[in-house]
């Protein structure tokens, strides 16, 4: 669903991405991990053409440049790290915006669009505050609303930039479990995850980035290793196996 080859981004002489290769297949959750400034968000923006880049990007086997806006946003949905929308807009109005790529010129939402928007809110758990204004929501509630808007697009590829940032552990688990459920339905998911332990538990593959380059890519157990984590994050963390699942746990290195 997404193929990125040799992607590079340079801004004012600074290389933000340097020859990055990433692939995401239908039915797969791929996690982008790495420290702040590693290039994760830049990669997501370049993959949808928001950020100018050198290299090749293909969606569903077609070059990114061959898509018009309508067909592009029927294929891919993006949840930015800090998305913007008017505070006076209700959650339901925001989620219905996700139906616009499926509507013709000047067409209004019909019963089917409203049903899809409601189902999207229910999946994310924000239907209870569908009539509230965005400006009245907490950070976690607002994040759920924007994820629901992305689901209402019915995309084949979903790109999310730290959708669990600022959420408690239970809410993080709920969002990542939802991404796994979407993948089981055939959606391709590329998600930036800050917490390495959550990323290892919920993603099929991980791409570890540092200073605009891919340091390691593969199954979580191959990427979240003591060697990789210390090389990228420093000596104050260690990797141990989960006592039940055996998945990598990243914990402080306590002497």
C-alpha positions in Angstrom: 0.0 0.0 0.0 2.9 2.4 0.7 6.3 2.1 -0.9 9.0 4.8 -0.1 12.3 4.5 -1.9 15.4 6.7 -1.3 13.3 9.5 0.3 15.4 12.6 1.1 14.4 16.0 2.4 16.7 19.0 2.7 15.7 22.3 4.3 18.0 25.3 4.3 21.0 23.0 3.9 20.0 20.6 6.6 19.2 17.0 5.7 16.0 16.0 7.5 15.6 12.7 5.7 18.5 10.8 4.0 17.7 8.0 1.6 14.9 6.5 3.6 13.2 3.2 2.5 9.9 2.1 4.0 7.1 -0.3 2.9 3.7 -0.9 4.5 1.5 -3.7 3.3 -2.2 -4.1 3.6 -3.2 -5.7 6.9 0.0 -4.5 8.6 0.8 -2.1 11.4 4.3 -0.6 11.0 5.6 1.6 13.8 8.0 4.5 13.3 10.2 5.0 16.4 13.1 7.1 17.3 14.1 10.1 19.4 12.8 13.6 18.8 14.2 15.1 15.6 14.8 11.7 14.0 12.7 12.5 10.9 9.5 10.5 11.7 7.0 13.3 11.2 8.9 14.6 8.1 8.6 11.1 6.6 4.8 11.1 7.1 4.5 14.5 5.5 6.7 13.6 2.6 4.8 10.4 2.0 1.7 12.4 1.2 3.3 15.2 -0.7 2.8 17.8 2.0 6.6 18.1 2.3 8.6 18.3 -0.9 11.1 15.5 -1.2 13.5 13.6 -3.5 12.9 9.9 -4.1 10.0 7.7 -5.0 6.6 7.4 -3.2 3.9 5.0 -4.4 0.5 4.4 -3.0 -1.3 1.1 -4.0 1.3 0.7 -6.7 0.7 4.1 -8.2 3.2 7.1 -8.1 2.0 9.7 -5.5 2.1 12.4 -8.2 -0.6 10.5 -10.2 -3.2 11.1 -7.6 -5.6 14.0 -7.5 -6.8 15.3 -4.1 -10.1 13.4 -4.2 -8.6 10.0 -5.1 -5.7 10.6 -2.8 -7.8 11.1 0.3 -10.0 8.2 -0.6 -6.9 6.1 -0.4 -5.0 7.6 2.5 -6.0 9.4 5.7 -3.6 11.3 8.0 -3.8 12.1 11.7 -1.3 14.8 12.4 0.4 15.2 15.8 -1.2 18.5 16.5 -4.2 18.8 14.0 -6.0 22.1 13.7 -9.8 22.8 13.4 -12.0 25.6 14.6 -12.8 25.4 18.3 -16.5 26.2 17.5 -16.8 23.1 15.3 -18.6 20.1 16.9 -17.0 16.6 16.9 -19.7 15.4 14.6 -19.1 18.2 12.1 -15.3 17.4 12.2 -15.9 13.7 11.6 -18.2 14.3 8.7 -15.4 16.2 7.0 -13.9 12.8 6.5 -16.7 12.0 4.1 -15.9 14.9 1.7 -13.5 12.9 -0.5 -16.4 10.6 -1.3 -18.8 13.3 -2.2 -19.2 15.0 -5.6 -19.0 18.7 -6.1 -21.6 20.6 -4.0 -23.1 17.3 -2.7 -24.1 17.3 0.9 -23.7 14.4 3.3 -26.5 11.8 3.1 -27.8 9.1 5.5 -25.0 6.8 4.6 -22.3 9.4 5.3 -23.9 10.1 8.7 -24.0 6.4 9.5 -20.3 6.0 8.6 -19.4 9.0 10.7 -21.4 7.6 13.7 -19.8 4.2 13.3 -16.3 5.9 13.2 -17.0 7.8 16.4 -18.3 4.6 18.1 -15.1 2.7 17.2 -12.9 5.4 18.6 -15.2 6.0 21.7 -16.1 9.6 21.1 -19.8 9.3 20.1 -20.8 10.4 23.7 -19.5 13.9 23.0 -20.4 14.1 19.3 -22.3 17.5 19.8 -19.6 19.1 21.9 -17.4 21.9 20.5 -13.8 21.0 19.9 -12.7 23.9 22.1 -14.3 22.2 25.1 -12.5 18.9 24.8 -9.5 17.5 26.6 -6.4 16.6 24.7 -7.3 12.9 24.7 -10.9 13.6 23.6 -9.7 15.9 20.8 -7.3 13.2 19.6 -10.0 10.6 19.4 -12.2 13.0 17.4 -9.5 13.4 14.7 -8.9 9.7 14.5 -12.6 9.2 14.0 -12.5 11.8 11.1 -9.7 9.7 9.5 -11.8 6.5 9.9 -14.7 8.2 8.2 -12.6 8.6 5.1 -12.6 4.8 4.9 -8.9 4.8 3.8 -6.8 1.9 2.6 -3.8 3.5 4.2 -3.8 5.2 7.6 -0.9 7.4 8.7 -0.8 8.6 12.3 1.7 10.9 14.0 1.9 10.0 17.7 -1.8 9.3 18.2 -1.2 8.1 21.7 0.8 11.1 22.9 -0.4 12.5 26.2 -2.8 9.6 26.8 -2.7 7.4 29.9 -1.6 3.8 29.5 -5.1 2.4 29.2 -6.1 4.9 26.5 -2.9 4.2 24.6 -3.7 0.5 24.6 -7.2 1.2 23.3 -6.0 3.3 20.4 -3.3 0.8 19.4 -5.7 -2.1 19.7 -8.0 -0.2 17.3 -5.2 0.1 14.8 -4.6 -3.7 15.1 -8.3 -4.3 14.4 -8.2 -2.0 11.4 -5.2 -3.9 10.1 -7.1 -7.2 10.5 -9.7 -5.7 8.2 -7.0 -5.0 5.5 -6.0 -1.4 6.3 -2.3 -0.6 6.1 -1.2 1.4 9.1 2.0 3.5 9.5 2.1 5.0 13.0 4.6 7.1 14.9 4.8 5.8 18.4 6.8 7.5 21.2 6.7 4.6 23.7 9.0 1.7 22.5 7.3 -0.8 24.8 3.9 -0.1 23.3 5.3 -0.1 19.8 6.9 -3.5 20.3 3.7 -4.9 21.7 1.3 -3.7 19.0 3.2 -3.3 15.8 4.0 -6.1 13.3 7.3 -4.3 12.3 9.2 -1.3 13.5 11.4 1.2 11.7 13.9 2.8 14.1 15.1 6.2 12.9 17.9 8.6 14.0 19.0 11.8 12.4 16.9 11.3 9.2 18.2 7.7 8.6 16.8 4.2 9.2 19.0 2.6 11.8 17.1 -0.7 12.0 13.9 -2.2 10.5 12.2 -5.5 11.1 10.2 -7.4 13.7 10.0 -5.7 17.1 12.4 -8.2 18.7 15.0 -7.5 16.0 14.7 -3.7 16.4 14.2 -3.1 20.1 17.5 -4.6 21.2 19.9 -3.5 23.9 22.4 -2.6 21.2 20.0 -0.5 19.0 18.3 1.2 21.9 21.4 2.3 23.7 23.0 3.5 20.4 20.0 5.7 19.6 18.6 6.7 23.0 21.7 6.6 25.2 23.0 4.5 28.1 20.2 5.2 30.6 17.8 2.7 29.3 17.8 -1.1 29.0 15.8 -3.8 27.2 14.3 -6.8 29.1 11.8 -9.4 27.9 8.2 -9.2 29.1 7.7 -11.9 31.8 4.6 -13.3 30.0 4.8 -12.5 26.3 8.6 -12.2 25.9 8.1 -8.9 23.9 10.8 -6.3 24.5 10.3 -3.9 27.5 12.3 -0.7 27.6 12.9 0.4 31.2 15.3 2.8 33.0 18.7 1.5 33.6 18.9 1.5 37.4 22.3 0.8 38.9 
